[in-house]
Amino acid sequence: MAQLRFLTSTRIAAAGLAVGAMLLTGCVANVDKPSGADAAANASAFLTIPREDMSTFDKNFNPFAPAVNPMVNQAIYEPMMVFNPAKGDTTPWLATEWKPAADGKSITFTLRDGVKWSDGKPLVADDVAYTFELQKKLKGGFEYLVGAKAEGTNKVVFTFNKAWSPALYEVGQLPILPKHIWSAIADPGKDPNAKPVGTGPYTEVDSFQAQSYVLKKNPNYWQPEKQKIAGIKMLAMSGNDAANLASVSGDVDWSNQYIPNIEKTFISKDKDHRHYWFPPTGSMINWQLNTTKAPFNDPEVRKALSMAVDRDQVTKIGMSGYAQPADCTGLSGNYDKWKNPAVKDNCTWTKLNVDEANKALDAAGYPKGSDGKRTLKDGKPFEFKISVGSSSSDWLSVANVIAQNLQTVGVTAKVDSPDWASVVASYEQGTFDTGIVWSANDPSPFKYFNNAMGSATVKAVGTKTFDNYHRFGDKQADVLLNEFVAAGDEAKQKDIANKLQEEYNATAPLVPLFSGPEWGNYTDIHFSGWPTEENPYATLSDRSPTTVLVLTTLEPSK
């Protein structure tokens, strides 16, 4: 929010202690003034956003960093296109057009004229080609990409080793970096990039502190008429509770975290100016079981554990009723049109059935002792951890509900909640037992099923992966996934997606829990022009590809 309401470090530290009482009693420290601030103050105000999963910031604006700072890939660097899952449309951004080859083995992007980097140098095709070279070197992925080649200054041709229809959005939405900057960095994977050079609307780092920093206007932005706000102020928070207190108290403009009972705790304090919107997207919240560890390598065990989970309880208690329980297709939100009706209507293992869960565990060879607790085949207790970052109060509630549910089948689950950096490291290295993970959200369900079942995404334990943390691969799914990417026609892709759902239903590669709401709430006291259900030009997420659409639409309230 404005410089007028700076959230002090003392208040941030106290937030986690105070928020419980405040949300329960309905008291707020600083309710938004219904009359708003005056236009002059709003014109100079910074759009203030809390980040609930980062208690402190390091001066690191490297997009390859494990804990890169907020807004690096939303306000500083930009992609060639932006897909909006709330509306299902695509906005040309650094590219004005793209043309896939008839055989599906290449795509040519034409870059927008007149785009400059924040240091004044022009964006050219070599920047795009270099970005993908660096991406593959440092983070991997894009296995199908043979290369990206500049043709002149404004065209880039991407060639693939086979027809790959999902490539358009995967390639098109990667944020582009300036070659003249990054090629001169000795170790681009580790350099903090403290003074970033980007094409985005807000690139200039200012007033950097451990718990806050400001991004001011890019002096050479290609859409200066859309830089209507003075800048962005990010606040580091110790978790959902601290960020919620900042939202409830009126100390931030826009937040992107779970708020329990949002109508009472947030909206009711100023109904004229406070709003929220949780558009359904294709994301699914999954309980991922590490299939490199017994007994999670047994699909019957995965299904049995899934049947022990009360998803109605999970969504009502853990998610305040904001989400919908999953079914055996693994799909939700804007993927509903891809659902296989036969799989959905005959679903069994995502429905609560304690009796069947007990029978399945008995049959799989995991007996229940006289104390009511099960043992593994080697006689050790059937127990494991559910790993969730300590800052996510909603997912901690979900994990605790699951742990309680599992007691009904004699299985002991312990909720493990270090910081998110530690949790994600255990996911990436494959050392975790189980964890709760947010899935990909793309125009088609290909990425979801590829990350759930694709052998190409499986990495050995100890080898870092950014997908398929549960490390499950299925040969039949591989065949179908290859058919999917080769099919350029959506009708054919839907037929293949139906078969993928049948294989998903048969193997239960992971345990889908509920649809992933795209959190978003705001106050229009200082800024107007927000996306809404009536005008879904973007989602209300402050950390998605559509965030840049919001940043270039907002304007000071008058």
GIKAMO-V260936 format. One record per residue. OMEGA is omega in radians with two decimals (999 if undefined). BURIAL is + if it has 9 or more other C-alpha atoms within 8 Angstrom, else -. D_LAST is the distance of its C-alpha to the last C-alpha in Angstrom with 2 decimals. Layout:
# GIKAMO-V260936
omega->(OMEGA | OMEGA)
burial->(BURIAL | BURIAL)
d_last->(D_LAST | D_LAST)
This chain:
# GIKAMO-V260936
omega->(-3.01 | 2.98 | -3.11 | -3.08 | -3.13 | 3.14 | -3.04 | 3.14 | 3.12 | -3.13 | 3.10 | -3.13 | -3.11 | -3.00 | -3.10 | -3.13 | -3.00 | -2.94 | -3.11 | -3.13 | -3.09 | -3.12 | 3.13 | -3.07 | -3.10 | 3.13 | 3.07 | -3.08 | -3.00 | -3.09 | 3.10 | 3.08 | -3.07 | -3.11 | 3.14 | 3.07 | -3.11 | -3.02 | -3.12 | 3.13 | 3.13 | -3.12 | 3.14 | -3.09 | 3.04 | 3.04 | -2.97 | -3.00 | 3.06 | 3.03 | -2.95 | -3.09 | 3.13 | -3.10 | 3.04 | 3.07 | 2.90 | -3.13 | -3.08 | -3.14 | 3.10 | -3.11 | 3.11 | -3.10 | 3.11 | -3.13 | -3.12 | -3.11 | 3.11 | 3.05 | 3.09 | -3.11 | 3.11 | -3.07 | -3.07 | 3.12 | -3.07 | 3.09 | 3.10 | 3.11 | 3.12 | 3.05 | -3.12 | -3.11 | -3.13 | -3.11 | -3.13 | 3.14 | -3.09 | 3.13 | 3.03 | -3.11 | 3.10 | 3.03 | 3.11 | 3.13 | 3.12 | -3.08 | 3.05 | 3.08 | -3.11 | -3.12 | 3.09 | -3.04 | 3.07 | 3.04 | 3.08 | 3.09 | 3.03 | -3.08 | 3.14 | 3.08 | 2.97 | 3.12 | 3.10 | 2.97 | -3.08 | 3.07 | 3.05 | 3.13 | -3.08 | 2.96 | 3.13 | -3.08 | 3.11 | 3.10 | -3.12 | -3.14 | -3.13 | 3.13 | -3.10 | 3.05 | -3.13 | 3.13 | -3.12 | -3.13 | -3.00 | -3.05 | 3.13 | -3.07 | 3.13 | -3.10 | -3.12 | -3.05 | 3.08 | 3.13 | 3.04 | -3.05 | 3.09 | 3.01 | -3.03 | -3.08 | -3.01 | 3.10 | 3.10 | 3.13 | 3.07 | 3.12 | -3.06 | -3.13 | 3.04 | 3.10 | -3.04 | -3.03 | 3.12 | -3.05 | -3.06 | -3.10 | 3.10 | 3.11 | -3.02 | -3.05 | 3.07 | 3.11 | -3.04 | -3.11 | 3.13 | -3.12 | -3.06 | 3.07 | -2.98 | 3.13 | 3.12 | -3.14 | -3.06 | -3.12 | -3.03 | 3.12 | -3.05 | -3.12 | -3.09 | 3.10 | -3.00 | 3.09 | -3.03 | 3.03 | -3.09 | 3.07 | -3.02 | -3.05 | -3.09 | -2.99 | -2.95 | -3.10 | -3.07 | 3.04 | -3.06 | 3.04 | -3.10 | -3.10 | 3.06 | 2.96 | -3.09 | 2.95 | 3.13 | -3.01 | 2.94 | -3.08 | -3.11 | -3.07 | -3.07 | 3.06 | -3.05 | -3.13 | -3.14 | 3.05 | -3.01 | 3.09 | -3.04 | -3.11 | -3.09 | 3.06 | 3.12 | 3.12 | 3.09 | -3.10 | -3.06 | 3.12 | 3.12 | -3.07 | 3.14 | 3.12 | 3.12 | 3.10 | 3.12 | 3.12 | -3.12 | -3.11 | -3.14 | -3.10 | 3.12 | -3.13 | -2.93 | 3.06 | -2.91 | 3.14 | 3.13 | 3.05 | 3.14 | 3.07 | -2.96 | 3.13 | -3.10 | -2.99 | -3.06 | -3.02 | -3.02 | -3.11 | 3.12 | -3.02 | -3.11 | -3.00 | -3.10 | -3.06 | 3.01 | 3.12 | -3.14 | -3.08 | 3.08 | 3.08 | -3.12 | -3.12 | 3.06 | 3.03 | -3.06 | 2.93 | -3.06 | 3.13 | -3.06 | -3.02 | 3.02 | -3.13 | 2.99 | 0.12 | -3.06 | 3.09 | -3.13 | -3.11 | 3.13 | 3.07 | 3.12 | 3.14 | 3.14 | 3.12 | 3.11 | -3.13 | 3.11 | -3.08 | 3.09 | -3.06 | 3.05 | 3.10 | 3.12 | -3.07 | -3.13 | -3.10 | -3.07 | -3.03 | 3.10 | 3.12 | -3.11 | -3.02 | 3.11 | 3.11 | -3.13 | 3.00 | -3.01 | 3.07 | -3.07 | -3.04 | 3.12 | 3.01 | -3.09 | 3.01 | -3.10 | -3.12 | 3.13 | -3.03 | 3.04 | -3.07 | -3.11 | 3.11 | -3.12 | -3.03 | -3.12 | -3.08 | 3.10 | -2.91 | 3.00 | 3.07 | -3.14 | 3.10 | -3.04 | -3.13 | -3.13 | 3.11 | 3.11 | 3.13 | -3.11 | 3.12 | 3.06 | -3.10 | -3.12 | 3.07 | 3.12 | -2.97 | 3.08 | -3.11 | -3.13 | 3.11 | 3.13 | -3.11 | -3.10 | 3.06 | 3.05 | -3.08 | 3.10 | 3.10 | 3.12 | -3.14 | 3.06 | -3.13 | -3.10 | -3.13 | 2.93 | -3.04 | 3.11 | 3.10 | -3.04 | -3.08 | -3.04 | -3.07 | -3.13 | -3.11 | 3.03 | 3.08 | 3.11 | -3.12 | 3.13 | 3.07 | 3.12 | 3.14 | 3.10 | 3.11 | -3.06 | 3.09 | -3.12 | 3.10 | 3.05 | -3.14 | -3.12 | 3.07 | 3.13 | 3.14 | -3.13 | -3.00 | 2.96 | 3.10 | -3.06 | -3.14 | 3.12 | -3.14 | -3.11 | 3.10 | 3.13 | 3.05 | -3.05 | -3.12 | 3.12 | -3.11 | -3.09 | 3.01 | 3.08 | 3.14 | 3.13 | -2.95 | 3.09 | -3.06 | 3.11 | 3.12 | -3.07 | 3.08 | 3.11 | 3.14 | -3.10 | -3.06 | 3.12 | -3.11 | 3.10 | 3.13 | -3.14 | -2.97 | -3.04 | -3.13 | -3.12 | -3.13 | -3.11 | 3.08 | 3.12 | 3.07 | -3.09 | 3.05 | -3.04 | 3.03 | 3.11 | 3.12 | 3.00 | 3.13 | -3.09 | 3.01 | 3.12 | 3.07 | -3.08 | -3.05 | 3.13 | 3.08 | 3.13 | 3.14 | -3.12 | 3.12 | 3.09 | 3.09 | -3.11 | -3.07 | 3.13 | -3.11 | 3.13 | -3.08 | -3.07 | 3.12 | 3.09 | 3.14 | 3.13 | 3.08 | 3.14 | 3.11 | 3.08 | 3.13 | 3.08 | 3.11 | 3.07 | 3.12 | 3.08 | 3.13 | -3.11 | -2.99 | -3.11 | -3.08 | 3.06 | -3.07 | 3.11 | -3.08 | -3.09 | 3.12 | -3.10 | 3.11 | 3.06 | -3.05 | 3.03 | 3.03 | -3.07 | 2.93 | 3.14 | 3.07 | -3.05 | -3.07 | 3.13 | 3.13 | -3.07 | 3.01 | -3.13 | 3.09 | 3.12 | 3.12 | -3.03 | -3.11 | 3.09 | 2.94 | 3.11 | 3.11 | 3.08 | 3.14 | 3.13 | 3.08 | -3.12 | -3.13 | -3.13 | 3.08 | 3.11 | -3.10 | -3.12 | 3.07 | -3.11 | 3.05 | -3.14 | 3.07 | -3.08 | 999)
burial->(+ | + | - | - | - | - | - | - | - | - | - | + | - | - | + | + | - | + | + | + | - | + | + | - | - | - | - | - | - | - | + | + | - | - | - | - | + | - | + | - | + | + | + | + | + | + | + | + | + | + | + | + | + | + | + | - | + | - | - | + | + | + | - | + | + | - | - | + | + | + | + | + | + | + | + | + | + | + | + | + | + | + | + | + | + | + | - | - | - | - | - | + | + | + | + | + | - | + | - | + | + | - | - | + | + | + | + | + | + | + | + | + | - | - | + | + | + | + | - | - | - | - | + | + | + | + | + | + | + | + | + | + | + | - | + | + | - | - | - | - | - | - | - | - | + | + | + | + | + | + | + | - | - | + | + | + | + | + | + | + | - | - | + | + | + | + | - | + | + | - | - | + | + | + | + | + | + | + | + | - | - | + | - | - | - | - | - | - | - | - | - | + | - | - | - | + | + | + | + | + | + | + | + | + | + | - | - | + | - | + | + | + | + | + | + | + | + | + | - | + | + | - | - | - | - | - | + | + | + | + | + | + | + | + | + | + | + | + | + | + | + | + | + | + | + | + | + | + | + | + | + | + | + | + | + | + | + | - | - | - | - | - | - | + | + | + | + | - | + | + | - | - | + | + | + | - | + | + | + | + | + | + | + | + | + | + | + | + | + | + | + | + | - | - | - | + | + | + | + | + | + | + | + | + | + | + | + | + | + | + | + | - | + | + | + | + | + | + | + | + | - | - | + | - | + | + | + | + | + | + | + | + | + | + | + | - | - | + | + | + | - | - | + | + | - | - | + | - | + | + | + | + | - | + | - | + | + | + | - | + | + | + | - | - | - | + | + | + | - | - | - | - | + | + | + | + | - | - | - | - | - | + | - | + | + | + | + | + | + | + | + | + | + | + | + | + | + | + | + | + | + | + | + | - | + | + | + | + | + | + | + | + | + | + | + | - | + | + | + | + | - | + | + | - | - | + | + | + | + | + | - | + | + | + | + | + | - | + | + | + | + | + | - | - | + | + | + | + | + | + | + | + | + | + | + | - | + | + | - | - | + | - | + | + | + | - | - | + | + | + | + | + | + | + | - | - | + | + | - | + | + | - | + | + | + | + | + | + | - | - | - | + | + | + | - | + | + | + | + | + | + | + | + | + | + | - | - | + | + | + | + | + | + | + | + | + | + | + | + | + | + | + | + | + | + | + | + | + | - | - | + | + | - | - | - | + | + | + | + | + | + | + | - | - | + | + | + | + | + | + | + | + | + | + | + | + | + | -)
d_last->(15.13 | 14.35 | 17.27 | 16.61 | 18.28 | 21.18 | 23.59 | 26.99 | 30.13 | 31.79 | 29.28 | 29.53 | 33.30 | 33.25 | 30.91 | 33.75 | 35.76 | 33.17 | 31.38 | 34.34 | 34.51 | 30.81 | 30.56 | 33.72 | 32.86 | 29.22 | 28.34 | 25.28 | 24.87 | 21.17 | 19.26 | 15.48 | 14.14 | 13.01 | 10.57 | 8.76 | 8.41 | 6.79 | 4.74 | 8.41 | 9.70 | 7.69 | 8.83 | 12.25 | 12.42 | 15.04 | 14.99 | 17.71 | 20.48 | 23.83 | 27.08 | 29.49 | 32.58 | 32.65 | 33.45 | 33.50 | 32.62 | 35.17 | 34.20 | 35.16 | 33.17 | 36.20 | 35.49 | 39.16 | 39.04 | 39.83 | 36.82 | 34.38 | 31.05 | 27.92 | 25.96 | 29.04 | 29.49 | 25.86 | 24.02 | 27.05 | 29.60 | 29.12 | 31.50 | 32.79 | 31.34 | 29.14 | 30.50 | 28.14 | 30.25 | 27.67 | 28.17 | 31.39 | 30.33 | 30.46 | 28.13 | 29.97 | 28.62 | 30.94 | 33.49 | 33.14 | 36.20 | 39.07 | 42.51 | 44.77 | 48.49 | 50.61 | 52.54 | 49.45 | 50.64 | 48.02 | 44.49 | 43.33 | 39.69 | 38.41 | 35.81 | 32.83 | 33.49 | 31.61 | 30.50 | 31.04 | 31.36 | 29.23 | 32.33 | 32.36 | 35.33 | 35.21 | 35.15 | 38.60 | 40.66 | 42.67 | 39.63 | 39.46 | 43.22 | 43.34 | 40.60 | 42.77 | 45.87 | 44.30 | 42.87 | 46.33 | 47.99 | 45.81 | 44.66 | 46.89 | 46.00 | 46.02 | 49.79 | 49.97 | 48.51 | 51.35 | 49.15 | 46.16 | 47.29 | 45.40 | 46.45 | 45.46 | 42.03 | 39.86 | 41.89 | 42.83 | 45.56 | 45.79 | 49.27 | 50.36 | 53.77 | 53.50 | 51.27 | 48.10 | 45.54 | 42.94 | 42.83 | 40.11 | 37.38 | 39.09 | 39.39 | 36.17 | 33.91 | 35.50 | 33.21 | 34.83 | 35.99 | 37.03 | 40.84 | 41.14 | 39.66 | 41.16 | 44.60 | 45.05 | 44.40 | 47.74 | 46.75 | 43.56 | 43.89 | 43.66 | 41.76 | 38.54 | 36.64 | 34.83 | 33.17 | 32.28 | 32.08 | 30.20 | 28.52 | 25.42 | 21.83 | 22.07 | 25.62 | 25.81 | 27.01 | 26.03 | 26.70 | 29.05 | 30.54 | 32.53 | 29.74 | 26.62 | 25.68 | 22.84 | 22.65 | 21.02 | 20.60 | 23.78 | 24.55 | 26.39 | 24.35 | 25.43 | 21.95 | 19.97 | 17.39 | 16.61 | 16.21 | 12.45 | 12.46 | 14.56 | 17.17 | 18.65 | 20.33 | 23.27 | 24.99 | 28.65 | 29.65 | 33.13 | 32.69 | 30.88 | 31.21 | 29.52 | 26.60 | 26.36 | 26.30 | 23.36 | 21.49 | 22.67 | 21.89 | 18.23 | 19.07 | 18.05 | 15.36 | 17.89 | 21.60 | 24.53 | 27.38 | 29.33 | 28.18 | 30.90 | 30.14 | 26.44 | 25.74 | 27.25 | 26.50 | 22.87 | 21.27 | 22.82 | 21.14 | 17.72 | 18.23 | 14.84 | 13.11 | 16.19 | 17.86 | 20.84 | 22.84 | 26.34 | 27.44 | 31.21 | 32.39 | 35.90 | 36.13 | 38.90 | 39.51 | 43.19 | 45.79 | 47.67 | 51.31 | 52.96 | 55.70 | 57.64 | 58.61 | 60.96 | 60.54 | 57.20 | 59.15 | 60.56 | 58.47 | 60.15 | 58.95 | 55.37 | 55.53 | 57.18 | 54.52 | 51.85 | 53.63 | 53.58 | 49.78 | 48.16 | 44.97 | 43.82 | 44.10 | 42.45 | 39.35 | 39.14 | 39.86 | 38.69 | 35.65 | 34.65 | 35.45 | 32.68 | 35.31 | 38.24 | 41.81 | 43.33 | 46.43 | 49.23 | 47.44 | 45.07 | 42.24 | 39.04 | 35.61 | 35.31 | 38.99 | 40.14 | 41.34 | 43.66 | 45.35 | 49.11 | 49.78 | 53.29 | 52.16 | 49.32 | 51.55 | 54.48 | 52.61 | 54.53 | 53.74 | 50.03 | 50.94 | 52.04 | 55.84 | 57.44 | 60.98 | 60.66 | 59.01 | 61.97 | 64.46 | 62.89 | 62.97 | 66.56 | 67.55 | 65.92 | 68.13 | 65.89 | 67.87 | 66.72 | 68.89 | 70.21 | 67.18 | 64.94 | 63.53 | 64.04 | 65.53 | 65.32 | 68.37 | 69.48 | 69.43 | 66.36 | 63.64 | 61.15 | 58.09 | 55.17 | 51.68 | 48.26 | 46.02 | 42.30 | 39.97 | 39.65 | 35.84 | 35.55 | 36.06 | 35.83 | 38.52 | 40.63 | 40.67 | 41.65 | 44.41 | 45.72 | 45.94 | 47.87 | 50.16 | 50.93 | 51.55 | 54.01 | 56.12 | 57.26 | 59.05 | 60.45 | 58.14 | 56.57 | 53.17 | 51.63 | 47.91 | 47.54 | 44.17 | 44.04 | 40.91 | 39.58 | 40.99 | 44.46 | 44.05 | 42.91 | 45.76 | 48.22 | 46.86 | 47.08 | 50.59 | 51.86 | 53.02 | 51.07 | 52.57 | 49.69 | 45.91 | 42.75 | 41.02 | 38.02 | 39.23 | 38.06 | 35.67 | 36.61 | 36.81 | 40.40 | 42.25 | 44.51 | 43.01 | 43.17 | 46.85 | 47.67 | 46.37 | 48.08 | 51.46 | 51.77 | 54.66 | 53.07 | 50.32 | 52.91 | 53.50 | 56.28 | 55.61 | 54.80 | 53.23 | 49.46 | 47.69 | 44.05 | 44.95 | 47.59 | 47.81 | 50.41 | 52.59 | 53.86 | 55.28 | 56.98 | 59.20 | 58.66 | 54.89 | 55.38 | 57.15 | 54.43 | 51.63 | 53.47 | 53.83 | 50.14 | 49.02 | 51.67 | 50.49 | 47.88 | 47.81 | 45.58 | 48.25 | 50.75 | 48.32 | 47.82 | 51.60 | 51.83 | 48.92 | 50.93 | 53.85 | 51.71 | 50.61 | 54.29 | 55.12 | 52.21 | 53.50 | 57.03 | 56.32 | 53.30 | 52.25 | 49.54 | 48.34 | 45.11 | 43.31 | 40.08 | 37.22 | 34.61 | 31.18 | 28.33 | 26.41 | 22.64 | 20.11 | 16.52 | 13.72 | 10.19 | 9.01 | 8.09 | 8.46 | 8.72 | 11.68 | 14.45 | 17.98 | 19.34 | 22.71 | 21.59 | 20.17 | 22.47 | 21.84 | 22.63 | 23.70 | 21.61 | 24.05 | 23.08 | 26.65 | 27.66 | 27.95 | 24.88 | 22.68 | 22.28 | 20.88 | 18.04 | 17.51 | 17.37 | 14.97 | 12.16 | 9.05 | 6.39 | 3.76 | 0.00)
